């Protein structure tokens, strides 16, 4: 992970090359001014203005590239009131409404694989106007779906479930719905071929990536996240009335039309008489549809540690994404999103929310149904927090971790193991840099911490020969 200073120096040199005419004009104008030339003052002012732009451009470019959260990013008002810790709001690209005759149903993802993703922007930022999901930045995924018609609630029972295999463009923000294995689809009975269209924002609701709460007419709040039967019924009501807005992650029945609120209230009454269990975080067979190895983004690792940063008191902290909003700017390895992050300082002070525009790796977006946690490197003075995507991706399960013991045995850690966080802190405290997901305790730098690492693993039941669940 490049430091903030190295990124700034690189951008400053780049800006100097691009705007190098400014210093030249400044020197030329100053010389002409001293020589009494009439055009000297004008050229001097122009050169000074262009030269002053060099640090400004460098600072802006560094802020765009480097994921640093500072005091200026602290959020006083999210616009929707205070968010709970388990809230996650997503503003994803909308899907086409589909024909009126189409039926809304649930589809289970049996298998998925990446077909193509080949933008031409390299590492630059590319902005599109009027299109939230341009084709070149939208991966094409081949999926096998089992469409569940028999429990769709609005079709004859004799209409059978069926399987379909096809290619779909999946907006990056919605990749976690594929990982979770639950999609909301429209089935058009008038089209025998290609009759299944995926409703991507609704799929993230059905997958449980986006949280959803209902405020009833009496003001009581009910969490319906991962209550798939109830959510499908709510989606059908929304489709019938032309859309029901989510305020943050909440639907307030007191703000709806009376007839729509009455239909939602009837669903709530039914749910109280026949409670529904929460669906799992991910449906069985996740390995057949887990795309993280095929998607771009930084690979997970235990993380790099600068000796100076560690010795001066640098630490790791944890945060959590509360909100992500799609924009029209993209990089090759992920979209640029407006995010709200809840940061938990390591000095014992209370958490704070920060609004920050970030490039979020696509492989991290694919596991948002599992976790929205993020790891931050705290500067020694405690005033700034740098998002560490390598450590974040390892903690999120994008990459699996392995520890090689001093006697050569391999200990494979389960995805999202609770041993990862203490191991990362241990290595950071002792200034042991290990950017890969394999921690080899036979190495010269890792040997001094081998005993403590093994103690952490043993305390969590991880021993040589352990097989991850």
Secondary structure, DSSP 8 states (H G I E B T S, - for coil): ---HHHHHHHHHHHHHHHTTHHHHHHHHHHHHHHTT-TTHHHHHHHHHHHHHHHHHHHHHHHHHHS-EE-GGGB-S--SSS---TT--EEE--------TT-EEEEEEEEEEEEEE---S-TTS-EE-SS-SS-GGGSEEEEEEEEEE-TTSSSS-TTS--EEEEEEEEE-GGGHHHHHHTEEEEEE-TT-SSS-EEE-HHHHHHHHTSS--EEE-TTS-EEE-TT-HHHHHHHHHHHHHHT----BTTEEEGGGS-HHHHHHHHHHHHHHHHS------SS-S-GGGT--TTTS-S----SB---HHHHHTT-EEEEEEEEEEEEEEEEETTEEEEEEEEEEE-TTS---EEEEEEEE--HHHHTTTTT--EEEEEE-TTSS-EEE-HHHHHHHHTSS--EEE-TTS-EEE--TT-THHHHHHHHHHHTT--B-SSEEETTSTTTGGGHHHHHHHHHHTT--TT----
